[in-house]
Amino acid sequence: MWPGTTVRWRHRIGGLRRAGLAALITGAVVLPLSGAARPAIPAPAPAMPSPVTAGTLEAAYAANRANAAEASRMAAAHGDRHRAAADRALADPARHLLAFDGRGAGLATEVFGDLARADRVAVLVPGSDTSLDTYGRFRAAALALHRRLAEEAPEGTGTAVVAWLGYETPGTVSTTVATTGRADRAAPGLRALVAGLRGITGPHARVALVCHSYGSVVCARAADGLDVADIALVGSPGTGAESVADLRTRARVWAARGADDWVEHVPHVSADLFGTTVGFGTDPVSPAFGARVFDAGDGGHSDYFDPGSRSLTNLARIALGGTTEVTRD
C-alpha cells in the first residue's frame, strides 16, 4: 500500500462511521422508537427463590441451572438448536447462575468466584447486541476480568465478578440504541441486584460497576444513591447526563476509551423528543464530564477485556479500590 493510503482510508472510514451514526440519531427521531419484536422462544418462567443469602446461594444456583436445562429442552423441541445449545451450556453443573430467564432474547446473571466470601465484587454490565444467543462473548469478558482481579488482588483478598445480563439490550443498528429507553427500564433491575448482593456478601464487600458501551447508560440511570464504591465507563457513547455531578453518586466515576474505538465518532448530543431522550450528551472522557479518565490502550470497541490489555488491568485495579495503581490517560 502506498505511503499515506492507510491514513486516507482511516479518515474515510471515520467519516463514514460519523455519517452513519448521525443518520442513526436522525432515524431515532423520525422512525418509531421501538425495536422489532423477536420471535417467541418457549421457555419456563424463571425460578423464583426467596431472597438469596450466603446460606442459600448454592440452592439458588441449582434452581437456575435446572431452569436453564428445561429451557434448553423446550428450545430444542421448538427447533431452535442454537438457543438450545446456549441454554444447555448455562445448565452445566459448574455454572453459578444467580438468575436465569430463557424467554425472548433471554436474561442471565452469572457469578465467577466465591461471592459469599468476596471482599471485592465487580458487576459487569453489557452493551448492545448481548443476549443468550451471544452470551459466550459476554461470559469471556467476565471470565477475563475475574482472572485479572485474582491476579491483581493482595494475598487473602477474595474476589468475584457478577456478569449481569439483566435487561433486554438494544441492537447496535436500531432506533432504541440511540435513546435512554432501555436503560431507564433496566436501571431498577441493576439497583435490585446491587441491593441483593449485600444479602450475600455482607456490608464489608466493596462493589464496583464495570459498564461497557450502552451499559454505561444503564449504570448512569441507576447511579443515584447506589451502594457502590466505583463506576467505570468504557467505550461509552455518553450516559444521558451532562456531568458526573448529575449522576448523584458518591462513587468514584471513571471513564476510558480505546484509541481505535469507533464510539469516539458518536455525536455527543441530547434532545428530549415526545418524552424520549435521544442521544447521550457529554462525552464521558471529556474534561467537561468530570470523570477520572484512565488509559484503555489502543484497542477497539470490543477489546476492553482482552487478556493482557491495559484496559483490563486498569479495570481490575479500579474494582480492587486502587487509585495510584491505575494508569491515567
Protein Blocks (a to p, Z undefined) as FASTA:
>chain_A
ZZhklmmmmmmmmmmmmmmmmmmmmmmmmmccddddddddddddddddddddfklmmmmm
mmmmmmmmmmmmmmmmnopaklmmmmmmmmpmkbccfbdcfehjbpadddedjfklpcbd
cdddddehiafklmmmmmmmmmmmmmmmmmmpcghiacddddddfbccddfbdfklmpck
lmmmmmmmmmmmmmmmmmmnommbccddddehjlmmmmmmmmnopacfbdcdehiabjhi
abfklnopabdcdddddfklfklmpccddddeehiaedjbjafkbmklopacddebjbdf
klmmgghiaklmmmmmmmnopaklpccZZ
